[in-house]
């Protein structure tokens, strides 16, 4: 019985390794784009899918901001991307992810986090040079 539970637990964990795939984030972010455009949708999961994309991308950006803040405390600037202070930033980030993931090969092994990082880095480059603070 203990072996069966261990095996079941291991199988469960192996399925969680890539809980959010490139295909899923693309579909979710396209739904979010439609929502931002004011399009109606009869899919009962439309709002949840839209929200999942928006929350994932915003959470990623917030996590990066914390990392950048902490790195700066030890004299390092990450400078991977620099988000503007815009009112439509959420829409712009979602759009950046859609464009980037659409240009990624369909069978990519890149994680969703790597795809979002690439999208934000390409769409919101930093103008500052990378120098350590003195």
Buried (B, 14 or more C-beta within 10 A) or exposed (E): EEEEEEEEEEEEEEEEEEEBEBEBBBBBBBBBBBBBEEEEEEEEEBEEBBBBBBEBBBEBBEEBEEEBEEEEEEEBBBBBBBBEEEEEBBBBBBBBBBEBBEEBEEEEEBBBBEBBBBBBBEBBEBEEEEEEEE
